[in-house]
Amino acid sequence: MRLTIRHFRVPPDYLVGRINSASLVAKIAETTGASASVQFVQPEASVVLADVLDVFPARAGRGGPPWSFSGQHEAPEVMDDLSDVAVTLVGRFQGATPCILPLQGPWAPLANRIQVVVRLSSLNSDQDWLVKEIVGQWIHEWVSSLVKNLEPEWVENFSWGRPVAEHLPGVIYVYQVQSQGPMRRTYLNGIACDGRDPMMVSPLAILGGAIISGNYVLCGQRNATIFHAENLVIRQLLQQHARTLDFRAVILTTAASSEADKRTIADQVAQLATHVHAEGAIVTKEGGGNTTVDLMLTIDALERAGVKTAGVVNEMAGAHGDQSPLITHTPTANALVSTGNVDQVVELSPNAQVIGGIGGTQALDSWRIELAKVHGSTNLLGMGLWGCRDA
Amino acid sequence: MRVVYYVNQFFGGIGSEDRADAPLQVRPGAIGPAQALRVVEPRTEVVATVIAGDNWVNTDLGPRIDTITNTILSYAPDVVLAGPAFGAGRYGVAVGALVSELGRHGVVAVGAMDRNNPAVSIYRREAYLIDSGTSPKRMGDSVAAMWKLARALAQGEDIGDAETWGYIGRGYRVSVRHDQPGAVRVVNMLLRKLAGEPFASEIPWRESETFLQSPPLKDLRQATIVLVTDGGIVPCGNPDHIEGSMATKIVRYPLSVATCLDVNHGGYDVRFARENPYRVLPLDSLLRLQEAEMIGQVYPFWFTTAGNATPVERAKMFAQSVVDELNQIPGSVGVLLTST
């Protein structure tokens, strides 16, 4: 399997002059009845986005959109990517937790990008998927047209397949996503992952946009679509593939709702790992405290099956860092990377302009805010630099 | 900077185990490991070395630490260093207790001992303790680390993580910015683990907190049963604005308002609870049990919050506020705690 990502860099002016936001606004209004507007924000602007629902990469697929909303999907082999751009959906609907995304400062995960902010209002909670489908198609058409006569700045070529490097340690990636019902689910190729058994998914399909977030709770504990599509664990494993390790598989799995299901899924993951003769595994998680149980059970099952495992997790160590960082911690989880403490209170720039939210600058109760409310600040896919240490 | 140094009878040159009963004595200037400090920082003035036998201190720990503390305070030091106690248990206790007590008096004090010294588990939360290891061969390194940390504390510097400064973690977690993203770090960590090379988890394992279970109620027919839920069941309109995640409050409501209920919780699929809030707040069943005289009475208030990403320290405060009220109820009390 192969995937080529052509990366383009375009000046903001060029971008702004070639965007048809009217067509997006009209399509959303016509299809959902919701009103929308589009706004550009420069990189590193002193801006805080409020009520962030999701963030998309600015991408187009050759031959079709890079993501699927229909259940039928063949990942494109070539994608065009505006690497300095992100498309962020902001708005409110019942059940969605209002999330903050600062665009400047140490807690801004996407600070270096031009933001295309799609503001939505009067949206019903069952229309999120429809809106994303419209936005996804619009991004595809817009980026396709924009880069038509441009040369990419750089090109990434990924290839993956077996057998490749039998003498190197076989490593798998256990990609635990949250899909526990409405407001907190993840889609693979347009189908909700709720209740699905662990399954093998091509890493190139994931980089090609196979996963879309439908998770609107716990801002600090969810992965936006852009983070799935740019998953750095997968990129890192592909980079090391055939050099220091043999990247055998991605096992996509969900955090279950009952203890029995959590145990069953952990055992199923271990069986799949054994099936591909994995010697090592990396596990990431998505979701709040209950999904740490899934993480720990999965690590434990893998270690019991003889698969050496390392995990990525953020901490819930209290505002002062004096609480137990994890709600549960099996002794076999002896190789964990921390992405920071979501309970930590940080101060955002008080002069920042607030875009989104109800009431403009009143959208934030305070400029002092827990990281748990800041989207992607303690990135669960290990895409940030933050971590914690003992003190 | 004025420094006072504390050592036990052995490192103070009085004698070994046979002199462990030696009472407190003060020598002017630097004795034993305090002399190493002069090598590390020649401009430092060690005004006194305070020496006490390990048995003398530990036989009557509290009063004797008070005595040592008062003696040290009379020298008006800028910083106090104690140890290293290495793996020695009684010496470790003396160092830990003294550093903790001096801290309570607002004096900058740093001790040192091996991280497996039994005293570490007692004092590490309140005392800065440099990890000296077990071998006196590292005495110079330990004293240098003690001095570096003590000087930074005295100058009001922001003390960072334990690994960077060489002290034994006090049970706190602080944020650090790494050079590499987590995804790169985890792949490297796994490769080291697979190769059998040393690696260090960024989250060391800790034993989980344990909770004492109350004895069972002797007679439910005599008991008051209290309903507590973290399932986000609120009166219609959520009048106290209990947040659906990271709730900041737990609220008590009279049962009389339970005729119109709603659900506000961001952590589970609330459709079924909305259909029938009694699925989470089983007031209907409890009232039937009360009518059938199977329980004494239902407490006339219920307590509710949304247990979703709530920091543990806040959850403990919620629990304490409920317990404070329940302690006022006469007779035996049971709590039906429903969680989602």
Interface residues (C-beta under 8 A of the other chain):
Chain A: G95 T97 P106 P169 V171 Q180 G181 P182 M183 V217 L218 G220 Q221 N231 L232 V233 R235 Q236 L237 Q240 T244 L245 S257 E279 G280 A281 I282 G288 G289 N290 K308 T309 A310 G311 V312 V313 E315 M316 A317 G318 A319 H320 G321 D322 Q323 S324 P325 L326 I327 T328 H329 P331 A333 N334 A335 L336 V337 S338 T339 G340 N341 V342 D343 Q344 E370 A372 K373 N379 L381 G382 M383 G384 L385 W386 G387 C388 R389 D390 A391
Chain B: I159 G160 D161 A162 E163 T164 G169 R170 G171 Y172 R173 V174 S175 V176 R177 H178 D179 Q180 P181 G182 A183 V184 R185 V186 V187 M189 L190 L191 K193 L194 F199 S201 E202 I203 P204 W205 R206 S208 E209 G244 S245 M246 G266 G267 Y268 D269 V270 R271 N308 A309 P311 V312 E313
